[in-house]
Amino acid sequence: MRNIVENISQDFFEILRYDKNQWFDYWKIYKKRHEPLIENYEKLFGLNEETVKQILLSFERRFLDKLYQKWQIIQRENKYLCSQLVSHKPDVFQLEKEDFSIFLAGLLGKADWTVVEGKQQAVILIDLVSLENKKILEQLPHVAYQATIGFRKGEKFGNFVEKEKIFEELLPTLLKIIDKNNLQKALEDICSVLYENISYYNWVGFYLVDKEKPNELVLGPYRGEPTEHVRIPFGKGICGQAAATGMTFVVQDVSKETNYLSCSPKVKSEIVVPIKVDGKIVGELDIDSHLLSPFDEFDKIFLNKICEKLSEKFKE
C-alpha cells in the first residue's frame, strides 16, 4: 500500500535557525520547496505577503522551540497512527482512488487542517502550529482522520472536533435510524454510522441472542474485517461475559484480559454494551479498537443511549 502520510515538518522548523526578522525570508524558501502547497494555502485564506509577515512576527520563538522539542519526541508514533487510522478503513476513504495524501506540516495557525491542490493530487495539510496553539497536538491522528472525512465531503478546511461533540451530533441521526427502519436495517445503518464517523471504532457489530439456543450469541450486522467468532457462548470472551452478566464491559488493553477471544492482532481494546428487554439480554453492541485505552465514560453513555433505544425496537 502507498504511503498516505508524509511528514514535512522538519522543513518548517528550519525557520528556527534564522533571526526572527528573517522568518519571512525563510517562509519564501519553504514555500518554494513545497510548491504549490504553501502558495495554495495562502490563496485559500486570502493571505498577502504583509499578512504572512505579521503572522510570523506574532509567533514567539519560545513557542516554536517548545513545539519543535515536543514534536521530535512524538512525531514518529503520530505519523504511524495517522496512517493506521486512515489506512485501516480503505472502504470509508476510497483509498483505491489514490487521489490524496496527508502532509504533517508547520503552517500559520489558520485551521487545524486544510485541503489544497498539489502537483498530482489533493493534499490534506495538518497544521502543527494550530494544534499546539489549542494544546491538542496529541490528537493529531484523530485530526487527520476527521480531515480525511472532510476532504471526502468536499470541505476545504476545518478544526478538530472533540468526541463529546461528535457523539452529540450523531445521536439524533442514530435514534432516527432506529425509529424509521426495521430492526435489521437499523442495526446495519448504526454499524456504518459509528464505523465511518469515529476514528477509533475499527470494528462495529451486533451479536444477537439465538432464539433456539438462548445461551449463545450469534453474529449480526457489522462493519470491519470479517470475524471467525460467529457464535459465542454466554460467559466466553468479553461478549460472552457481557451477555452473562448484563453489564457493560470496557477492556482498555485486551492483552491483559485472560478471558479474551482474539479475532485480530490489530485489536487492542474493546467495549461491549448489552441490549435488554424487560431486564433480559437480547443482544449487544460490540466495538473493537486498534488503539490502547480509547474508551471513556463518554463512549459508555453514548453507546448505552443507542442500546436503550434499540431495546424498544426489539420489543416490536
Phi and psi restraints in degrees (value plus and minus 20) as a CYANA .aco file:
   2 ARG   PHI     -84.6   -44.6
   2 ARG   PSI     140.1   180.1
   3 ASN   PHI    -100.5   -60.5
   3 ASN   PSI      90.1   130.1
   4 ILE   PHI     -98.2   -58.2
   4 ILE   PSI     -54.7   -14.7
   5 VAL   PHI    -129.7   -89.7
   5 VAL   PSI     109.5   149.5
   6 GLU   PHI    -137.5   -97.5
   6 GLU   PSI     123.3   163.3
   7 ASN   PHI    -131.6   -91.6
   7 ASN   PSI      85.0   125.0
   8 ILE   PHI    -128.0   -88.0
   8 ILE   PSI      -5.2    34.8
   9 SER   PHI     -82.7   -42.7
   9 SER   PSI     -50.6   -10.6
  10 GLN   PHI     -79.7   -39.7
  10 GLN   PSI     -55.5   -15.5
  11 ASP   PHI     -84.4   -44.4
  11 ASP   PSI     -59.1   -19.1
  12 PHE   PHI     -84.7   -44.7
  12 PHE   PSI     -64.0   -24.0
  13 PHE   PHI     -90.0   -50.0
  13 PHE   PSI     -29.6    10.4
  14 GLU   PHI     -82.0   -42.0
  14 GLU   PSI     -37.8     2.2
  15 ILE   PHI     -78.1   -38.1
  15 ILE   PSI     -46.0    -6.0
  16 LEU   PHI     -91.4   -51.4
  16 LEU   PSI     -31.5     8.5
  17 ARG   PHI     -98.9   -58.9
  17 ARG   PSI     -30.5     9.5
  18 TYR   PHI    -127.1   -87.1
  18 TYR   PSI     136.2   176.2
  19 ASP   PHI     -85.2   -45.2
  19 ASP   PSI     133.1   173.1
  20 LYS   PHI     -79.9   -39.9
  20 LYS   PSI     -54.5   -14.5
  21 ASN   PHI     -91.1   -51.1
  21 ASN   PSI     -25.0    15.0
  22 GLN   PHI    -128.4   -88.4
  22 GLN   PSI     -15.6    24.4
  23 TRP   PHI     -82.7   -42.7
  23 TRP   PSI     -58.4   -18.4
  24 PHE   PHI     -86.3   -46.3
  24 PHE   PSI     -56.6   -16.6
  25 ASP   PHI     -81.4   -41.4
  25 ASP   PSI     -61.3   -21.3
  26 TYR   PHI     -89.4   -49.4
  26 TYR   PSI     -56.1   -16.1
  27 TRP   PHI     -75.4   -35.4
  27 TRP   PSI     -59.1   -19.1
  28 LYS   PHI     -85.5   -45.5
  28 LYS   PSI     -55.2   -15.2
  29 ILE   PHI     -86.0   -46.0
  29 ILE   PSI     -65.1   -25.1
  30 TYR   PHI     -78.9   -38.9
  30 TYR   PSI     -64.2   -24.2
  31 LYS   PHI     -83.7   -43.7
  31 LYS   PSI     -61.8   -21.8
  32 LYS   PHI     -85.6   -45.6
  32 LYS   PSI     -58.7   -18.7
  33 ARG   PHI     -84.4   -44.4
  33 ARG   PSI     -50.6   -10.6
  34 HIS   PHI    -141.0  -101.0
  34 HIS   PSI      24.2    64.2
  35 GLU   PHI     -83.6   -43.6
  35 GLU   PSI     122.3   162.3
  36 PRO   PHI    -118.8   -78.8
  36 PRO   PSI       0.7    40.7
  37 LEU   PHI     -83.2   -43.2
  37 LEU   PSI     -72.9   -32.9
  38 ILE   PHI     -88.7   -48.7
  38 ILE   PSI     -58.1   -18.1
  39 GLU   PHI     -80.8   -40.8
  39 GLU   PSI     -64.4   -24.4
  40 ASN   PHI     -88.6   -48.6
  40 ASN   PSI     -51.2   -11.2
  41 TYR   PHI     -82.5   -42.5
  41 TYR   PSI     -67.1   -27.1
  42 GLU   PHI     -81.6   -41.6
  42 GLU   PSI     -62.3   -22.3
  43 LYS   PHI     -83.3   -43.3
  43 LYS   PSI     -60.8   -20.8
  44 LEU   PHI     -79.2   -39.2
  44 LEU   PSI     -59.0   -19.0
  45 PHE   PHI    -117.9   -77.9
  45 PHE   PSI     -12.2    27.8
  46 GLY   PHI      43.7    83.7
  46 GLY   PSI      19.6    59.6
  47 LEU   PHI    -114.5   -74.5
  47 LEU   PSI     102.0   142.0
  48 ASN   PHI    -114.2   -74.2
  48 ASN   PSI     157.3   197.3
  49 GLU   PHI     -79.5   -39.5
  49 GLU   PSI     -62.7   -22.7
  50 GLU   PHI     -84.4   -44.4
  50 GLU   PSI     -59.5   -19.5
  51 THR   PHI     -84.9   -44.9
  51 THR   PSI     -63.2   -23.2
  52 VAL   PHI     -81.4   -41.4
  52 VAL   PSI     -63.3   -23.3
  53 LYS   PHI     -77.1   -37.1
  53 LYS   PSI     -66.5   -26.5
  54 GLN   PHI     -86.0   -46.0
  54 GLN   PSI     -58.1   -18.1
  55 ILE   PHI     -84.5   -44.5
  55 ILE   PSI     -65.2   -25.2
  56 LEU   PHI     -82.8   -42.8
  56 LEU   PSI     -60.1   -20.1
  57 LEU   PHI     -87.3   -47.3
  57 LEU   PSI     -44.7    -4.7
  58 SER   PHI     -96.4   -56.4
  58 SER   PSI     -37.1     2.9
  59 PHE   PHI     -93.4   -53.4
  59 PHE   PSI     114.1   154.1
  60 GLU   PHI    -105.4   -65.4
  60 GLU   PSI     114.9   154.9
  61 ARG   PHI     -77.3   -37.3
  61 ARG   PSI     -57.6   -17.6
  62 ARG   PHI     -81.5   -41.5
  62 ARG   PSI     -59.8   -19.8
  63 PHE   PHI     -81.5   -41.5
  63 PHE   PSI     -68.1   -28.1
  64 LEU   PHI     -87.5   -47.5
  64 LEU   PSI     -55.7   -15.7
  65 ASP   PHI     -80.4   -40.4
  65 ASP   PSI     -66.8   -26.8
  66 LYS   PHI     -85.7   -45.7
  66 LYS   PSI     -60.4   -20.4
  67 LEU   PHI     -81.4   -41.4
  67 LEU   PSI     -65.3   -25.3
  68 TYR   PHI     -79.7   -39.7
  68 TYR   PSI     -66.6   -26.6
  69 GLN   PHI     -83.8   -43.8
  69 GLN   PSI     -63.6   -23.6
  70 LYS   PHI     -84.0   -44.0
  70 LYS   PSI     -63.0   -23.0
  71 TRP   PHI     -86.3   -46.3
  71 TRP   PSI     -54.2   -14.2
  72 GLN   PHI     -79.2   -39.2
  72 GLN   PSI     -52.7   -12.7
  73 ILE   PHI     -98.7   -58.7
  73 ILE   PSI     -58.5   -18.5
  74 ILE   PHI    -128.4   -88.4
  74 ILE   PSI     -23.1    16.9
  75 GLN   PHI     -84.7   -44.7
  75 GLN   PSI     -60.2   -20.2
  76 ARG   PHI     -83.7   -43.7
  76 ARG   PSI     -67.5   -27.5
  77 GLU   PHI     -84.7   -44.7
  77 GLU   PSI     -61.1   -21.1
  78 ASN   PHI     -87.8   -47.8
  78 ASN   PSI     -58.7   -18.7
  79 LYS   PHI     -81.9   -41.9
  79 LYS   PSI     -63.1   -23.1
  80 TYR   PHI     -81.5   -41.5
  80 TYR   PSI     -66.7   -26.7
  81 LEU   PHI     -86.7   -46.7
  81 LEU   PSI     -56.5   -16.5
  82 CYS   PHI     -76.4   -36.4
  82 CYS   PSI     -68.7   -28.7
  83 SER   PHI     -83.0   -43.0
  83 SER   PSI     -61.9   -21.9
  84 GLN   PHI     -86.2   -46.2
  84 GLN   PSI     -66.4   -26.4
  85 LEU   PHI     -80.3   -40.3
  85 LEU   PSI     -57.0   -17.0
  86 VAL   PHI    -102.9   -62.9
  86 VAL   PSI     -66.5   -26.5
  87 SER   PHI     -90.1   -50.1
  87 SER   PSI     -43.0    -3.0
  88 HIS   PHI     -96.6   -56.6
  88 HIS   PSI     -24.2    15.8
  89 LYS   PHI    -148.3  -108.3
  89 LYS   PSI      42.3    82.3
  90 PRO   PHI     -82.0   -42.0
  90 PRO   PSI     -50.2   -10.2
  91 ASP   PHI     -89.9   -49.9
  91 ASP   PSI     -58.0   -18.0
  92 VAL   PHI     -86.3   -46.3
  92 VAL   PSI     -62.7   -22.7
  93 PHE   PHI    -120.3   -80.3
  93 PHE   PSI     -13.7    26.3
  94 GLN   PHI      30.5    70.5
  94 GLN   PSI      32.3    72.3
  95 LEU   PHI     -84.9   -44.9
  95 LEU   PSI     -40.3    -0.3
  96 GLU   PHI     -83.3   -43.3
  96 GLU   PSI     -40.5    -0.5
  97 LYS   PHI     -90.4   -50.4
  97 LYS   PSI     -46.9    -6.9
  98 GLU   PHI      28.7    68.7
  98 GLU   PSI      27.5    67.5
  99 ASP   PHI    -131.2   -91.2
  99 ASP   PSI      -8.1    31.9
 100 PHE   PHI    -175.5  -135.5
 100 PHE   PSI     138.7   178.7
 101 SER   PHI    -155.5  -115.5
 101 SER   PSI     141.8   181.8
 102 ILE   PHI    -133.3   -93.3
 102 ILE   PSI     105.7   145.7
 103 PHE   PHI    -134.0   -94.0
 103 PHE   PSI     107.4   147.4
 104 LEU   PHI    -110.3   -70.3
 104 LEU   PSI      98.7   138.7
 105 ALA   PHI    -163.3  -123.3
 105 ALA   PSI     144.9   184.9
 106 GLY   PHI    -118.7   -78.7
 106 GLY   PSI     106.6   146.6
 107 LEU   PHI    -151.5  -111.5
 107 LEU   PSI    -169.7  -129.7
 108 LEU   PHI    -127.2   -87.2
 108 LEU   PSI      -8.7    31.3
 109 GLY   PHI      56.8    96.8
 109 GLY   PSI      -1.2    38.8
 110 LYS   PHI     -96.6   -56.6
 110 LYS   PSI     -50.2   -10.2
 111 ALA   PHI    -181.5  -141.5
 111 ALA   PSI     137.5   177.5
 112 ASP   PHI     -86.2   -46.2
 112 ASP   PSI     -55.6   -15.6
 113 TRP   PHI    -163.8  -123.8
 113 TRP   PSI     131.0   171.0
 114 THR   PHI    -164.2  -124.2
 114 THR   PSI     120.9   160.9
 115 VAL   PHI    -125.6   -85.6
 115 VAL   PSI     103.9   143.9
 116 VAL   PHI    -150.3  -110.3
 116 VAL   PSI     143.1   183.1
 117 GLU   PHI    -103.6   -63.6
 117 GLU   PSI     111.0   151.0
 118 GLY   PHI    -118.1   -78.1
 118 GLY   PSI    -184.8  -144.8
 119 LYS   PHI     -90.8   -50.8
 119 LYS   PSI     -54.2   -14.2
 120 GLN   PHI    -145.4  -105.4
 120 GLN   PSI     -38.8     1.2
 121 GLN   PHI    -177.1  -137.1
 121 GLN   PSI     152.5   192.5
 122 ALA   PHI     -89.4   -49.4
 122 ALA   PSI     127.4   167.4
 123 VAL   PHI    -146.3  -106.3
 123 VAL   PSI     106.5   146.5
 124 ILE   PHI    -112.9   -72.9
 124 ILE   PSI      93.1   133.1
 125 LEU   PHI    -113.1   -73.1
 125 LEU   PSI     103.3   143.3
 126 ILE   PHI    -121.7   -81.7
 126 ILE   PSI     101.3   141.3
 127 ASP   PHI    -113.9   -73.9
 127 ASP   PSI      88.0   128.0
 128 LEU   PHI     -82.3   -42.3
 128 LEU   PSI     -54.0   -14.0
 129 VAL   PHI     -83.8   -43.8
 129 VAL   PSI     -65.9   -25.9
 130 SER   PHI     -81.9   -41.9
 130 SER   PSI     -63.3   -23.3
 131 LEU   PHI     -85.0   -45.0
 131 LEU   PSI     -63.2   -23.2
 132 GLU   PHI     -89.2   -49.2
 132 GLU   PSI     -54.5   -14.5
 133 ASN   PHI     -77.1   -37.1
 133 ASN   PSI     -55.5   -15.5
 134 LYS   PHI    -114.0   -74.0
 134 LYS   PSI     -18.8    21.2
 135 LYS   PHI      40.5    80.5
 135 LYS   PSI      21.9    61.9
 136 ILE   PHI    -148.4  -108.4
 136 ILE   PSI       7.9    47.9
 137 LEU   PHI     -78.4   -38.4
 137 LEU   PSI     -53.9   -13.9
 138 GLU   PHI     -89.0   -49.0
 138 GLU   PSI     -32.0     8.0
 139 GLN   PHI    -109.5   -69.5
 139 GLN   PSI     -13.8    26.2
 140 LEU   PHI     -71.3   -31.3
 140 LEU   PSI     -65.4   -25.4
 141 PRO   PHI     -78.9   -38.9
 141 PRO   PSI     -57.0   -17.0
 142 HIS   PHI     -94.5   -54.5
 142 HIS   PSI     -51.7   -11.7
 143 VAL   PHI     -81.8   -41.8
 143 VAL   PSI     -64.6   -24.6
 144 ALA   PHI     -81.3   -41.3
 144 ALA   PSI     -60.6   -20.6
 145 TYR   PHI     -83.0   -43.0
 145 TYR   PSI     -69.1   -29.1
 146 GLN   PHI     -83.3   -43.3
 146 GLN   PSI     -56.7   -16.7
 147 ALA   PHI     -83.7   -43.7
 147 ALA   PSI     -57.9   -17.9
 148 THR   PHI     -89.0   -49.0
 148 THR   PSI     -57.4   -17.4
 149 ILE   PHI     -79.7   -39.7
 149 ILE   PSI     -66.8   -26.8
 150 GLY   PHI     -80.1   -40.1
 150 GLY   PSI     -61.9   -21.9
 151 PHE   PHI     -78.8   -38.8
 151 PHE   PSI     -65.6   -25.6
 152 ARG   PHI     -86.2   -46.2
 152 ARG   PSI     -42.3    -2.3
 153 LYS   PHI    -108.0   -68.0
 153 LYS   PSI     -23.3    16.7
 154 GLY   PHI      68.4   108.4
 154 GLY   PSI      -8.8    31.2
 155 GLU   PHI     -98.7   -58.7
 155 GLU   PSI     130.1   170.1
 156 LYS   PHI    -120.8   -80.8
 156 LYS   PSI     -44.7    -4.7
 157 PHE   PHI    -181.5  -141.5
 157 PHE   PSI     145.0   185.0
 158 GLY   PHI    -196.5  -156.5
 158 GLY   PSI     159.9   199.9
 159 ASN   PHI    -148.7  -108.7
 159 ASN   PSI     137.0   177.0
 160 PHE   PHI     -79.5   -39.5
 160 PHE   PSI     118.4   158.4
 161 VAL   PHI    -134.1   -94.1
 161 VAL   PSI     103.7   143.7
 162 GLU   PHI     -84.0   -44.0
 162 GLU   PSI     133.4   173.4
 163 LYS   PHI     -79.6   -39.6
 163 LYS   PSI     -56.1   -16.1
 164 GLU   PHI     -78.9   -38.9
 164 GLU   PSI     -60.6   -20.6
 165 LYS   PHI     -89.2   -49.2
 165 LYS   PSI     -60.2   -20.2
 166 ILE   PHI     -80.9   -40.9
 166 ILE   PSI     -66.6   -26.6
 167 PHE   PHI     -80.4   -40.4
 167 PHE   PSI     -62.7   -22.7
 168 GLU   PHI     -81.3   -41.3
 168 GLU   PSI     -59.1   -19.1
 169 GLU   PHI     -95.8   -55.8
 169 GLU   PSI     -54.0   -14.0
 170 LEU   PHI     -98.9   -58.9
 170 LEU   PSI     -50.7   -10.7
 171 LEU   PHI     -77.2   -37.2
 171 LEU   PSI     -67.4   -27.4
 172 PRO   PHI     -78.5   -38.5
 172 PRO   PSI     -58.6   -18.6
 173 THR   PHI     -82.7   -42.7
 173 THR   PSI     -63.6   -23.6
 174 LEU   PHI     -87.4   -47.4
 174 LEU   PSI     -60.5   -20.5
 175 LEU   PHI     -86.0   -46.0
 175 LEU   PSI     -56.6   -16.6
 176 LYS   PHI     -86.9   -46.9
 176 LYS   PSI     -58.6   -18.6
 177 ILE   PHI     -77.6   -37.6
 177 ILE   PSI     -63.1   -23.1
 178 ILE   PHI     -86.1   -46.1
 178 ILE   PSI     -61.0   -21.0
 179 ASP   PHI     -88.1   -48.1
 179 ASP   PSI     -57.4   -17.4
 180 LYS   PHI    -111.7   -71.7
 180 LYS   PSI     -31.4     8.6
 181 ASN   PHI    -144.2  -104.2
 181 ASN   PSI     143.2   183.2
 182 ASN   PHI     -91.4   -51.4
 182 ASN   PSI     151.3   191.3
 183 LEU   PHI     -79.5   -39.5
 183 LEU   PSI     -67.5   -27.5
 184 GLN   PHI     -79.4   -39.4
 184 GLN   PSI     -68.2   -28.2
 185 LYS   PHI     -85.3   -45.3
 185 LYS   PSI     -58.7   -18.7
 186 ALA   PHI     -82.2   -42.2
 186 ALA   PSI     -65.1   -25.1
 187 LEU   PHI     -83.2   -43.2
 187 LEU   PSI     -62.0   -22.0
 188 GLU   PHI     -81.7   -41.7
 188 GLU   PSI     -66.0   -26.0
 189 ASP   PHI     -90.8   -50.8
 189 ASP   PSI     -55.4   -15.4
 190 ILE   PHI     -81.3   -41.3
 190 ILE   PSI     -64.8   -24.8
 191 CYS   PHI     -76.1   -36.1
 191 CYS   PSI     -65.4   -25.4
 192 SER   PHI     -86.3   -46.3
 192 SER   PSI     -64.4   -24.4
 193 VAL   PHI     -82.3   -42.3
 193 VAL   PSI     -66.0   -26.0
 194 LEU   PHI     -87.0   -47.0
 194 LEU   PSI     -65.9   -25.9
 195 TYR   PHI     -82.4   -42.4
 195 TYR   PSI     -61.3   -21.3
 196 GLU   PHI    -100.1   -60.1
 196 GLU   PSI     -51.5   -11.5
 197 ASN   PHI    -118.0   -78.0
 197 ASN   PSI     -36.9     3.1
 198 ILE   PHI    -133.8   -93.8
 198 ILE   PSI      97.4   137.4
 199 SER   PHI     -77.1   -37.1
 199 SER   PSI     -57.6   -17.6
 200 TYR   PHI    -120.0   -80.0
 200 TYR   PSI     -12.2    27.8
 201 TYR   PHI    -110.4   -70.4
 201 TYR   PSI      72.2   112.2
 202 ASN   PHI    -111.7   -71.7
 202 ASN   PSI     -36.7     3.3
 203 TRP   PHI    -166.9  -126.9
 203 TRP   PSI     104.9   144.9
 204 VAL   PHI    -149.2  -109.2
 204 VAL   PSI     102.4   142.4
 205 GLY   PHI    -176.7  -136.7
 205 GLY   PSI     148.7   188.7
 206 PHE   PHI    -136.2   -96.2
 206 PHE   PSI     119.3   159.3
 207 TYR   PHI    -131.8   -91.8
 207 TYR   PSI     114.7   154.7
 208 LEU   PHI    -136.8   -96.8
 208 LEU   PSI     124.2   164.2
 209 VAL   PHI     -88.5   -48.5
 209 VAL   PSI     108.8   148.8
 210 ASP   PHI     -90.9   -50.9
 210 ASP   PSI     102.0   142.0
 211 LYS   PHI     -85.6   -45.6
 211 LYS   PSI     -49.6    -9.6
 212 GLU   PHI    -106.5   -66.5
 212 GLU   PSI     -44.6    -4.6
 213 LYS   PHI    -148.8  -108.8
 213 LYS   PSI      60.4   100.4
 214 PRO   PHI     -85.7   -45.7
 214 PRO   PSI     -23.0    17.0
 215 ASN   PHI    -126.2   -86.2
 215 ASN   PSI       0.2    40.2
 216 GLU   PHI    -152.0  -112.0
 216 GLU   PSI     127.2   167.2
 217 LEU   PHI    -120.9   -80.9
 217 LEU   PSI     122.5   162.5
 218 VAL   PHI    -142.1  -102.1
 218 VAL   PSI     120.2   160.2
 219 LEU   PHI     -84.7   -44.7
 219 LEU   PSI     111.8   151.8
 220 GLY   PHI    -128.5   -88.5
 220 GLY   PSI    -171.5  -131.5
 221 PRO   PHI     -80.7   -40.7
 221 PRO   PSI     126.9   166.9
 222 TYR   PHI    -177.3  -137.3
 222 TYR   PSI     142.6   182.6
 223 ARG   PHI    -147.7  -107.7
 223 ARG   PSI     117.5   157.5
 224 GLY   PHI     109.1   149.1
 224 GLY   PSI    -190.2  -150.2
 225 GLU   PHI     -87.4   -47.4
 225 GLU   PSI     127.4   167.4
 226 PRO   PHI     -77.8   -37.8
 226 PRO   PSI     127.8   167.8
 227 THR   PHI    -140.7  -100.7
 227 THR   PSI     126.4   166.4
 228 GLU   PHI    -100.1   -60.1
 228 GLU   PSI     -33.4     6.6
 229 HIS   PHI    -108.1   -68.1
 229 HIS   PSI      57.0    97.0
 230 VAL   PHI    -107.9   -67.9
 230 VAL   PSI     -38.5     1.5
 231 ARG   PHI    -156.7  -116.7
 231 ARG   PSI     113.9   153.9
 232 ILE   PHI    -154.1  -114.1
 232 ILE   PSI     100.5   140.5
 233 PRO   PHI     -87.8   -47.8
 233 PRO   PSI     127.7   167.7
 234 PHE   PHI     -74.8   -34.8
 234 PHE   PSI     116.7   156.7
 235 GLY   PHI      72.8   112.8
 235 GLY   PSI     -35.2     4.8
 236 LYS   PHI    -118.5   -78.5
 236 LYS   PSI     107.4   147.4
 237 GLY   PHI      50.8    90.8
 237 GLY   PSI    -199.6  -159.6
 238 ILE   PHI     -86.2   -46.2
 238 ILE   PSI     -62.5   -22.5
 239 CYS   PHI     -82.6   -42.6
 239 CYS   PSI     -63.1   -23.1
 240 GLY   PHI     -85.1   -45.1
 240 GLY   PSI     -56.6   -16.6
 241 GLN   PHI     -86.1   -46.1
 241 GLN   PSI     -62.4   -22.4
 242 ALA   PHI     -82.5   -42.5
 242 ALA   PSI     -59.2   -19.2
 243 ALA   PHI     -87.8   -47.8
 243 ALA   PSI     -60.0   -20.0
 244 ALA   PHI     -91.2   -51.2
 244 ALA   PSI     -53.7   -13.7
 245 THR   PHI    -121.5   -81.5
 245 THR   PSI     -39.7     0.3
 246 GLY   PHI      54.2    94.2
 246 GLY   PSI      -4.0    36.0
 247 MET   PHI    -127.8   -87.8
 247 MET   PSI     132.6   172.6
 248 THR   PHI     -94.3   -54.3
 248 THR   PSI     111.7   151.7
 249 PHE   PHI    -133.9   -93.9
 249 PHE   PSI     111.4   151.4
 250 VAL   PHI    -142.9  -102.9
 250 VAL   PSI     100.8   140.8
 251 VAL   PHI    -138.9   -98.9
 251 VAL   PSI      89.5   129.5
 252 GLN   PHI    -100.4   -60.4
 252 GLN   PSI     -38.6     1.4
 253 ASP   PHI    -167.5  -127.5
 253 ASP   PSI      81.1   121.1
 254 VAL   PHI     -86.6   -46.6
 254 VAL   PSI     -40.7    -0.7
 255 SER   PHI     -87.3   -47.3
 255 SER   PSI     -37.7     2.3
 256 LYS   PHI    -119.2   -79.2
 256 LYS   PSI     -16.9    23.1
 257 GLU   PHI    -121.1   -81.1
 257 GLU   PSI      99.0   139.0
 258 THR   PHI     -91.9   -51.9
 258 THR   PSI     -51.1   -11.1
 259 ASN   PHI    -122.3   -82.3
 259 ASN   PSI      29.7    69.7
 260 TYR   PHI    -128.2   -88.2
 260 TYR   PSI     111.8   151.8
 261 LEU   PHI    -112.7   -72.7
 261 LEU   PSI      85.3   125.3
 262 SER   PHI     -91.9   -51.9
 262 SER   PSI     110.3   150.3
 263 CYS   PHI    -138.8   -98.8
 263 CYS   PSI     -41.0    -1.0
 264 SER   PHI    -181.0  -141.0
 264 SER   PSI     118.4   158.4
 265 PRO   PHI     -85.5   -45.5
 265 PRO   PSI     -35.4     4.6
 266 LYS   PHI     -92.9   -52.9
 266 LYS   PSI     -46.4    -6.4
 267 VAL   PHI     -92.1   -52.1
 267 VAL   PSI     106.6   146.6
 268 LYS   PHI    -132.8   -92.8
 268 LYS   PSI     -43.6    -3.6
 269 SER   PHI    -173.0  -133.0
 269 SER   PSI     145.8   185.8
 270 GLU   PHI    -175.2  -135.2
 270 GLU   PSI     126.0   166.0
 271 ILE   PHI    -152.4  -112.4
 271 ILE   PSI     115.5   155.5
 272 VAL   PHI    -149.0  -109.0
 272 VAL   PSI     106.0   146.0
 273 VAL   PHI    -140.1  -100.1
 273 VAL   PSI     100.4   140.4
 274 PRO   PHI     -93.6   -53.6
 274 PRO   PSI     133.1   173.1
 275 ILE   PHI    -134.0   -94.0
 275 ILE   PSI     105.0   145.0
 276 LYS   PHI    -142.6  -102.6
 276 LYS   PSI     126.9   166.9
 277 VAL   PHI    -146.0  -106.0
 277 VAL   PSI      98.6   138.6
 278 ASP   PHI      33.1    73.1
 278 ASP   PSI      19.9    59.9
 279 GLY   PHI      61.2   101.2
 279 GLY   PSI     -21.2    18.8
 280 LYS   PHI    -126.5   -86.5
 280 LYS   PSI     115.9   155.9
 281 ILE   PHI     -88.3   -48.3
 281 ILE   PSI     107.7   147.7
 282 VAL   PHI    -137.6   -97.6
 282 VAL   PSI     -34.1     5.9
 283 GLY   PHI     155.9   195.9
 283 GLY   PSI    -194.2  -154.2
 284 GLU   PHI    -179.6  -139.6
 284 GLU   PSI     134.8   174.8
 285 LEU   PHI    -120.8   -80.8
 285 LEU   PSI     103.9   143.9
 286 ASP   PHI    -137.8   -97.8
 286 ASP   PSI     109.6   149.6
 287 ILE   PHI    -151.9  -111.9
 287 ILE   PSI     107.6   147.6
 288 ASP   PHI    -127.4   -87.4
 288 ASP   PSI     128.1   168.1
 289 SER   PHI    -148.9  -108.9
 289 SER   PSI     128.9   168.9
 290 HIS   PHI    -109.3   -69.3
 290 HIS   PSI     -14.2    25.8
 291 LEU   PHI    -131.3   -91.3
 291 LEU   PSI     133.0   173.0
 292 LEU   PHI    -102.7   -62.7
 292 LEU   PSI     117.6   157.6
 293 SER   PHI      32.4    72.4
 293 SER   PSI      28.1    68.1
 294 PRO   PHI    -109.1   -69.1
 294 PRO   PSI     -38.1     1.9
 295 PHE   PHI    -110.2   -70.2
 295 PHE   PSI     122.7   162.7
 296 ASP   PHI    -161.8  -121.8
 296 ASP   PSI    -186.8  -146.8
 297 GLU   PHI     -83.6   -43.6
 297 GLU   PSI     -51.1   -11.1
 298 PHE   PHI     -83.3   -43.3
 298 PHE   PSI     -61.2   -21.2
 299 ASP   PHI     -81.7   -41.7
 299 ASP   PSI     -66.5   -26.5
 300 LYS   PHI     -80.2   -40.2
 300 LYS   PSI     -67.1   -27.1
 301 ILE   PHI     -83.3   -43.3
 301 ILE   PSI     -66.4   -26.4
 302 PHE   PHI     -80.7   -40.7
 302 PHE   PSI     -70.1   -30.1
 303 LEU   PHI     -89.8   -49.8
 303 LEU   PSI     -53.7   -13.7
 304 ASN   PHI     -85.3   -45.3
 304 ASN   PSI     -55.8   -15.8
 305 LYS   PHI     -83.6   -43.6
 305 LYS   PSI     -59.4   -19.4
 306 ILE   PHI     -83.9   -43.9
 306 ILE   PSI     -66.1   -26.1
 307 CYS   PHI     -89.6   -49.6
 307 CYS   PSI     -53.3   -13.3
 308 GLU   PHI     -84.4   -44.4
 308 GLU   PSI     -61.2   -21.2
 309 LYS   PHI     -87.7   -47.7
 309 LYS   PSI     -58.1   -18.1
 310 LEU   PHI     -83.7   -43.7
 310 LEU   PSI     -51.1   -11.1
 311 SER   PHI     -79.2   -39.2
 311 SER   PSI     -51.7   -11.7
 312 GLU   PHI     -86.9   -46.9
 312 GLU   PSI     -58.1   -18.1
 313 LYS   PHI     -87.6   -47.6
 313 LYS   PSI     -55.6   -15.6
 314 PHE   PHI     -86.2   -46.2
 314 PHE   PSI     -43.9    -3.9
 315 LYS   PHI     -94.8   -54.8
 315 LYS   PSI     -42.9    -2.9
